[in-house]
């Protein structure tokens, strides 16, 4: 079946909407030291600053599954517009909030809005695209979002020079997306659904799609588990990269910004340019093995690096794996579940993804009781390589069974 032509305005809306997801963290990541300094008198400020970064992830995890169910009953377009509005209101509140606890609350509201934005955007991609076109656009939207993060980081740095409050104005871009969504998007059945003129076919497909036995449950759970582990481990980059840069190289915010920028730019490049050719040669599971190998080597390089350029090479390798992971999981899930249930399952994926980001600091804090940050990167890297070997062996066993 030929991929129907998609209005360019729809593509623009989905691409720019995707950047809000990455902006959620990109604005705050380099501000952690400044926020900690501003609230230095508050007890447990180091932990609280971590929550400023990851608390939104908990509420994305809580909200995404709920959104996945809501979009089966209500207009995706209206829910997305509401999510844009909440994002803008909650995000820009950082301009004037001077209480660390209220700042964390605002991050929770941003998390709820991102849960809506991310889940609904994934579902719109499933609605408008199919086959290889879906794969290409999903990689493009993930990559575009990460490239945007790089740009956001370099906007944050000069804005934060006078006050850590100023970068929060960037969240106001969500308000500009509301009229764009109103004009361009419309609720529709997924590509490949039967025409409404054939009521028998519609009823049959709807019944099949809503069946709880029409997808491989064990495989879906495996995909979720692999992605959860990958994100939990790679999130060490988000929460401890500033610490290792300050300890080894410089306290200059541009060093921190560049570290994050290299990580995100590498993720963008792998998602936009590398994933599709890799997928043409490897099965989804083997791509996961590649993800763990690349991140593992990157983390070990970070541990061993004595110069900033070598350190950035390690960060870049970790970013390559990070970019491949998100795209691979999204597309594998979409290929496994009925089209009518894509919203629900992408909601679950979004929940797990961001719950992994939320729990990562807690797991890391336990690990740091027994080792320093540098050793944590080494340990996580070794774990990644061991998991990669396990995935490769499992893939070989499955291949032999299939041949038999």
HELIX and SHEET records of a PDB file:
HELIX    1   1 UNK A    8  UNK A   29  1                                  22    
HELIX    2   2 UNK A   32  UNK A   38  1                                   7    
HELIX    3   3 UNK A   45  UNK A   70  1                                  26    
HELIX    4   4 UNK A   76  UNK A   92  1                                  17    
HELIX    5   5 UNK A   93  UNK A   95  5                                   3    
HELIX    6   6 UNK A  100  UNK A  128  1                                  29    
HELIX    7   7 UNK A  131  UNK A  159  1                                  29    
HELIX    8   8 UNK A  166  UNK A  172  5                                   7    
HELIX    9   9 UNK A  173  UNK A  184  1                                  12    
HELIX   10  10 UNK A  199  UNK A  209  1                                  11    
HELIX   11  11 UNK A  217  UNK A  234  1                                  18    
HELIX   12  12 UNK A  236  UNK A  248  1                                  13    
HELIX   13  13 UNK A  253  UNK A  269  1                                  17    
HELIX   14  14 UNK A  270  UNK A  274  3                                   5    
HELIX   15  15 UNK A  275  UNK A  279  1                                   5    
HELIX   16  16 UNK A  284  UNK A  304  1                                  21    
HELIX   17  17 UNK A  308  UNK A  336  1                                  29    
HELIX   18  18 UNK A  339  UNK A  341  5                                   3    
HELIX   19  19 UNK A  342  UNK A  367  1                                  26    
HELIX   20  20 UNK A  373  UNK A  403  1                                  31    
END                                                                             
